[in-house]
Amino acid sequence: MNNNQSNNIPILSFFTGAGFLDIGFMKAGFQIVWTNEYDPHFVKGFEYGLSSMTGKLHKIANSSSIVGIGPNQIAREAFHNTPIPETFGIIGGPPCPDFSVGGKNKGRTGENGTLSKVYVDKIMDLQPTFFLFENVKGLFKTARHREFFDSLRLQFSEHYLTDVRILNALDFGVPQDRERVFMVGLKKKWLKKKLSVRNIPKDYSWFQWPMDHRFAGSKQRFVWPRETPFGITPEKPISIPEELMVGPIICNLEEIASLPNGLEGLRPLSDKYYVIHEGDVSRKSFKRLHRWRYSPTAAYGHNEVHLHPTQPRRLTIRETLRIQSVPDTYILPREMPLTYKFKTIGNGVPVKLAHVMAVAIRNMIEGEKR
């Protein structure tokens, strides 16, 4: 963590969940001053996980529904009745099943879809210096949802510069094929003051999206191994970076067993555990990971089961946390139901991806490379 207190730009975290996005920003030197999470199981997961990881007590600041919390209350809780700082940010990823191809697909009218509009309204009410909006790529790529996304973006146009891009966690050293849309906003008034100008120059390059040349375009760039019958050891490719394979992080069974949450998992019996080939991810559920490949998108709900490459079982909690690039010091509490553990892990932004986005935003604010 960055211990330079003068650099700790305050962040308000909406839809905090397990806090993976928060961890990425903390690692980049930001200070999370306010969090909001409504699900009581996720609240317990965040508080236990962050506290175990940092050695300091972390509590969710507000566990009420975001719909009923006004901007004055949020500002009061975040800044403790002191003046709102000139520079602060808001981050969050509203719940996304209503825009997911594999989800409910109800769009803006779904219960979760309406929360995207609520989130945008809160940003406009609080007027942060910058914000980050994260969601499934379907909100941006699917025609029927794109109109809604564009209307959300239009809300910002008077007061904010915005930029949008779909990023894949795989392109940043996470062994997971996970595409998400990110919208970054920067307050025009703040930028004009910083530049000492009346109008922002048309050619001003205000946001530099992160890129890691070691991993960029990995899905197309490398020749990935094909399926292997379960129980046969496939040859390890020498040309693919280890960071992009799940094997090095989940196939050392002794190491996994020694870690917190290492042996926690759902253990129903199924003949499928023995017959599905290693690397067969063709079906909706019961996808078996390949040790020398990346994982499909971490989505561990009731309808999607991911199997261990070498074992006749589902993945454990620690294995899924590692696929989301979460530090081993982050621990979920024993009493938290397994289904909620898997759900909150699958909902999160991979920590490595959250961190590179946080660093890019920090560079934008400070006008320097870190």
N, C-alpha and C positions, 0 to 999 in steps of 0.2 A: 504494500500500500504506500501511497505518497504521503509522507508525514509533514510536509511543508504546509503549515496551516494557512499561510497567506495565499496559497494556491487553491484552497478548497472552495471553489465556486459552488454555491448551494444548488441542489437539485431537488425538485419535487417529483416523486415517483407515483404514478397512477397505475391501477391494475397491477400491483406489485407482484402478486403470485409468490413463487419461490425465491424471487429476488435475483435471478441470474443477470438481468439487464443492469440492476443496481450494482452487482459485483463488478461488472465490466467498467462501469463509471467510477466506482471507488478505486479500482486499480489504476485508473488514469488520473487520480488525484482530485476528483470531485467529492463533494460532501453531500450525502443524502440527508436532507433535513426534514423531510416529510414523506410518509408512505401511506398508501391506501389499499386495503384488500378486504373484500367483503366475505369471502368464504372462510368460515372458522377453522377448517382443516388446513387451508393454505396459510392462514395467519400463524398457526402453530408451527407449520413447516418452515416458514420464513424466519420466525423468531429463534427457533432452535438451530436452524442451519447457519444463519449469519452469526449468531452468538458463538457457536462451536468453531466457526472458521476464523473469527477475529479475536476471540478471547474477551470480547466486550459484550455487554448486554444490549441486544437489539430488540426493539418493540415496534409493532405496527402502530403508526401515529393515529390512524383513524380507520376503524373497521366497519363504518356505516356504508350504506350504498352511496356511491358517488353521485347518484341522481339527486339526492336530497341535501348535499353539502354545498353551501354557497361560497363564493370567492372570498368574502370577508372572513369567514370561519377558517378556510384553508390558509389564508395569509396569516391569520392570528396564530394558528397552531404551528405553522412552519417557522415563523419568524418571531414568535413570542412577544407580540405587541410592539416590536421595534419596527422602524421604517423598512419597507420592502427594499432590498438592495438593488443597486443599479444593474448589476449583472447576476442573473440566475437563470436556471433552465427547468424545463418540464420534460419528462420522459415517460413513455408508456406504450403498451400494445393492447388496445381494447380486445376483449374476447372475440374470437374470429370464426366460430363454426358456421355462422350465417353467410360467410363469403368463401368458405372452403369447398373445393370440388368434392372432397370426401365427407363433408359435413352436411348441415341442414340446408344450406344454400338459399335461405329465405331473404338474404340481402338486407337492405336498409330497414325493412319492416320487422325483421326478427328481433327477439328480445336483446340478443347480443349486438345485432347490427345497429340498433338505436344508440348503443353505448359509444360507438365511434363518433356520432354527432354530439353526444354529451361531452366527450373528451375534447373535441374541437371547440365547443362552446366554453369549456372551462379555461382552455388556453387563451381564447379571446378575452375572457373576463379578467384573467390574471396578468396578461401581457408580459410573459417572460421574455428575456433577451433572446433565447433560442428554445427550440423544442425538437423532440424526436417522436415520430409516429411510426409504429411498426405494426405490420399485419401480414396475413397470408397473401400470396401473389394474386390469388383469385380476385381480390378487391380491385386490383389494378389491371389484370389481364382479361378477366371475363367481361364481355361487352355489357351485360345487364347490370353489373356492379360498377363498372368504370364510370358511368354517368354519375353515380352517387359519390364515388371517390373524387371526381372532378369538381362536384359541387362543394365538397368539404374543402378542397384546396382553394377554391374560389373565395371562400370565406376569409382566408388569410390574406388575400391579394393586396388589400389596402395598406395593411400594417407590416406585412412580412414578405421577404424574399423566400421562396420555397424551391426545393429541388427534390426529385424523386428518382429512386433507382431500385431495381430488384437485385439483391445480393444473394449469393449461394454460400452457405457456411463452408462448403467444401473448398472454396477458393481462398480460404483463410486458415487452412490447416486443421479444420475440424473434420473427423472421419464420418461425415454425414452429408447426404444430398438433401439440403434444406434451403429452399428458395423463399425469401420473404421480401415484401416491399417496405422500403424505408422512405419516409418523407422527413426532410430536415427543414427547419424554418429559422430565419434570422430577422430580428426586428429592424426595420428600415431606419427608424428614428435613432436607434442606438448606433447603427453603422454610420449614418450621416455625421453624428457627433464625433465618432471615432476618426472618421476621415476628414473632418472639418470641411464638409462640403454641403451645398444646398441640395444637389441632386447626385444620386449614385451613378458613377460612370457606367455607360452601357456595356463596356467590355470588362467590367470589374469581375474577376473570378473569385467569387466569395466562398465557394465550398469545393474542396478537393476530396472526392470520394476515395476511401481507402483502397489500396491494391497491394497484393503480395505476389510478386513475380514468381516466387517458388511454386505457388499453387494455383495461380490464375488459369482458368480454363481446364482444370484437372479432369473433368468428366469426359471431355473430348480428347484431351491431350495424351492421355496414357492408354495403353492397351490393357484393359482390366481382365483378370482371369475369369473363365466361365464356370459353370456349375461343376461340382464334384460330388460323387455319391457320398452320402453321410458315412463317416467313419474312415474314409480314405484321406490321407494327408496330401493336400495339393502343394505343388512346388511354389516357393515364394518368388515373385517377380523381383528382379534387381533394379528395375528402372523406376519403380513407383516409390515416392517418399513414404516412409513409415508412418508419418503423422496422419496420412489419409487412409490407413488400414485399421480396422477394428481389432485385428488379432493381437497386436502389441499391447493393447490396453485392456482386453477382456479375456484373453486366452491363457494367462498365467493364473491358473485356478487357485494355486496356493496363496498367491499374493492377494487375489480378490477375496478369498475366504478370511484373510487376516484383517481386512479393512472393515470399518463401520458400515452397516447396510450391505455388506458383501454377500451374505447368504440369504438376504430377505428377498422373497419372490413368491409369485403365485405358482402353486405346484399341482394343478389338475393333471390327471392321467390322460394321455392321448396316444393312440398308435401313430398319429402323424409325426410325433417327435422323432420317430426312428426312420421314416421313409422319405421325408422331404430332403432333397439334395442340398448340400452346402452351397449357398449362393442363389438358390431358387427364391426369388422375390416377386414372382410373376402374379401371384394371387393376391386378393384383397387382404387376406389375413394369413397367418402361419407362414410368414416370410422367414427363411433361414438365412442369417447373415453369412457372408464369406469372410474368412479370417484375413484374406489379403485384399479385400475390397472395403469400400465405405458402406455405412449403414444407410438404408432408406430413411426418410424423414422420421425422426423420433415422434411417434404419435401413439402413445400406449393406452388408448381408451379400451372400452369393452369390445370394440369391433376390430381391433388390429393387434395381432400377436406377433412378436418378433422372437425367433428362436436363436439360441446360442449356436455358434458355428460347429463346435465339437461335442456339445453335450445334448442329451435328449430332454431339453427343458426350455422354458422361457428365460429371458434375461432377468438378472437380479437388479435391485435398486442401484447398487454401486455401479454395475455395468452400464446402466442407462445414464447415470450421472456422468460417467466418464465419456460416453458418446456425446453428451452435451457439453463437454470440456469443463465440467465443474470440478474444483479442487477437491482432493480426497479429505481435506479437513472440514468440508461442509458435510454435516450429518443431519439426516432427517430423523425425527424422534420415533422411538420404538412404538409408542402408542398410536401413532398416526395410521389410519387404515391404508393398507397397501394400494387399493385402487386409487385413493387420493394422492398417494406418493407418485405413482406412475403418471397420473393425470397432470399434476403440477410440474413434473419434470418435462413431460411432453409439451406443455404449454410455453415453456421458457425459451428465451433467446440463448443460443450457445454462448457461454461466457467469452470465448475467444473472439467471436463476432461482435459481441457487445463492447468488448474492449477496443477493438480497432475502430469502431464507430465513435466511441467516446474520445479516443485520441484524435481522430479527424475533427471532431467538434471542438476539442480543446485547441487544436492548431488554428481553427477558424477564429475562435474568440481571442486568442492571445497573439495571433498573427505571426506565429513562429513554429518551427518544426521541433518536435520532441522525440 
